[in-house]
Each structure stands twice: as structure tokens, then as C-alpha cells.
Amino acid sequence: MFPYAHKFLKSEDGAVTVDWVVLTAAVVGLAAVVILTIHGSTGNVGDGIKTWLANRTVG
């Protein structure tokens, strides 16, 4: 049993998977922060455009 445990502990195959999971979680977290930051600003711009269009006449 000990040779299998020693071989398992020396194996580095799982380390790459852990790296990718951590990297992916960081990218998703950063994207969420960016989306939440931009969301408020785009709402204000949309309201301004709506007001500008509502005050215009076609003709």
C-alpha cells in the first residue's frame, strides 16, 4: 500500500487541474465585478438617451 501512496503523493497531474480551477474562478470573479461596475453607468446613459429621444419630434 505504501508504494501506491508514495507514487500518488509524488504525482503532479492534479496540480494542473487545481491551477485551472483557481484561474477560472478568478476570471469569473473579475468579470462579475466588471459587469456590476458597468451596469449602473449604462443604466444612466440609457435613461439620458430615453429622455433625449422623448423630447424630439419627427417631421
C-alpha positions as CSV (number, residue, x, y, z in Angstrom):
1,M,0.0,0.0,0.0
2,F,2.8,2.4,0.8
3,P,4.3,2.3,-2.7
4,Y,0.9,3.4,-4.2
5,A,0.6,6.2,-1.6
6,H,4.1,7.4,-2.3
7,K,3.5,7.4,-6.1
8,F,0.2,9.3,-5.5
9,L,1.9,11.9,-3.4
10,K,4.7,12.5,-5.9
11,S,2.3,12.8,-8.8
12,E,1.7,16.3,-10.1
13,D,-1.1,15.6,-12.6
14,G,-3.8,17.0,-10.2
15,A,-1.9,20.2,-9.6
16,V,-2.6,21.4,-13.2
17,T,-6.3,20.9,-12.6
18,V,-6.3,22.9,-9.4
19,D,-4.4,25.7,-11.2
20,W,-7.0,25.9,-13.9
21,V,-9.9,25.8,-11.4
22,V,-8.3,28.7,-9.4
23,L,-7.6,30.7,-12.6
24,T,-11.1,30.2,-14.0
25,A,-12.6,31.2,-10.6
26,A,-10.5,34.4,-10.7
27,V,-11.6,35.2,-14.2
28,V,-15.3,34.7,-13.4
29,G,-14.9,36.8,-10.3
30,L,-13.2,39.6,-12.2
31,A,-15.9,39.5,-14.9
32,A,-18.7,39.7,-12.3
33,V,-17.0,42.8,-10.7
34,V,-16.7,44.5,-14.1
35,I,-20.3,43.7,-15.1
36,L,-21.6,45.1,-11.8
37,T,-19.5,48.2,-12.1
38,I,-20.6,48.9,-15.7
39,H,-24.2,48.1,-15.0
40,G,-25.0,51.2,-13.1
41,S,-23.3,53.5,-15.6
42,T,-25.1,52.0,-18.6
43,G,-28.4,52.5,-16.9
44,N,-27.8,56.2,-16.5
45,V,-26.7,56.5,-20.2
46,G,-29.9,54.7,-21.3
47,D,-32.1,57.0,-19.2
48,G,-30.4,60.0,-20.8
49,I,-30.9,58.7,-24.3
50,K,-34.6,57.9,-23.5
51,T,-35.1,61.5,-22.3
52,W,-33.4,63.0,-25.3
53,L,-35.4,60.9,-27.7
54,A,-38.7,61.6,-25.9
55,N,-38.2,65.4,-26.3
56,R,-37.6,65.2,-30.1
57,T,-40.3,65.4,-32.7
58,V,-40.3,63.6,-36.0
59,G,-41.3,65.6,-39.0
